[in-house]
Each structure stands twice: as C-alpha cells, then as structure tokens.
Amino acid sequence: MTKAELVAAMGKEAKISKASAEKALNAFTATVTKALKKGGRLALPGFMTFSVAKRKARIGRDPRTGNELKIPAKKVVKFKAGSALKSAVK
C-alpha cells in the first residue's frame, strides 16, 4: 500500500476528506519521529510498539571481495506487532 492509498483508505474509514486524512497521517509520523528521536518508545497496546535500540560497532565482510569492514555503532528503530494485530493477520 502506498501513502496515497493509505490516505484514501483513512479518509474513507473515518469519513473525512483526503486532505484531513493526510494531515492526520503526517502529524502521526511527525509525533512518532519526535518521540523516537528522544530515545523513547511509542506503544499502542494490542497494535504495535516502536522503540529505539543501540547496535554495537562490529566487523563485517564485503560479500564480493571478502574484505573486512568496520561497521560503526548506531541506533536503530525496532517494531513489534501487538497481539491484536498478530491475530488479525493470521
């Protein structure tokens, strides 16, 4: 599903205009981004949880040449599906 399709589906489901649905989606993504930038987490019980995890620096390999690469430490976003979402997808 593309962003345009999501906006159209949200508008139809909530019985609002596509413009209002797009504003709501943009506000949601901005809020999630701000919360995760602060190192926090966002949980919608039963649906999903976003959190930030730290990955340590490590040594990797270039698959073509076999040369070792230094992969720096970084923060990554983790997503965990909630129980209601998991059961709905079954």
C-alpha positions in Angstrom: 0.0 0.0 0.0 1.4 3.4 -0.9 1.0 6.6 1.1 -1.7 7.9 -1.3 -3.6 4.6 -0.9 -3.3 4.8 2.9 -4.6 8.4 3.0 -7.5 7.5 0.8 -8.4 4.5 3.0 -8.1 6.5 6.2 -10.3 9.2 4.7 -12.9 6.7 3.7 -12.8 4.8 7.0 -13.0 8.0 9.2 -15.4 9.7 6.8 -13.2 12.7 6.4 -11.5 14.4 3.4 -8.3 13.1 1.9 -6.7 16.4 2.9 -7.7 15.9 6.6 -6.5 12.3 6.5 -3.2 13.3 5.1 -2.7 16.0 7.8 -3.5 13.3 10.4 -1.1 10.8 8.9 1.7 13.5 8.7 1.0 14.5 12.3 1.2 10.9 13.4 4.5 10.3 11.6 6.0 13.5 13.0 5.0 12.7 16.5 6.4 9.2 16.3 9.6 10.6 14.9 10.0 13.1 17.7 9.3 10.5 20.4 11.9 8.1 18.9 14.5 10.9 18.4 14.3 11.5 22.2 15.2 7.8 22.7 11.8 6.9 23.9 9.2 4.4 22.7 5.7 4.5 21.4 3.2 1.8 22.2 -0.3 1.3 21.0 -1.5 -1.6 23.2 -2.6 -4.6 21.1 -1.5 -3.0 17.9 2.2 -2.1 17.8 5.3 -0.8 19.6 8.1 1.3 18.2 11.4 1.5 20.2 15.0 2.6 19.7 17.8 0.1 20.2 21.6 0.6 20.2 23.7 -1.6 18.0 27.4 -2.0 18.9 30.2 -1.4 16.5 31.2 -4.6 14.7 33.3 -6.1 12.0 31.5 -7.2 8.7 32.6 -8.6 5.4 32.1 -7.3 1.9 30.4 -10.3 0.2 32.1 -9.6 -3.2 35.7 -9.2 -2.0 35.7 -10.8 1.4 37.4 -7.7 2.9 36.7 -6.8 6.4 34.6 -3.6 7.1 34.2 -1.7 10.3 30.5 -1.1 10.9 30.1 1.8 13.3 27.7 1.8 16.3 24.3 3.2 15.6 20.7 3.5 16.8 18.0 1.6 15.0 14.2 1.6 15.2 12.5 -1.6 16.2 8.9 -2.5 15.6 7.0 -5.2 17.4 3.5 -6.2 16.4 0.9 -6.3 19.1 -1.3 -9.3 19.9 -4.4 -7.9 18.2 -2.5 -7.2 15.0 -0.9 -10.6 15.0 -4.2 -12.4 15.4 -5.9 -10.2 12.8 -3.2 -11.1 10.2 -3.4 -14.9 10.9 
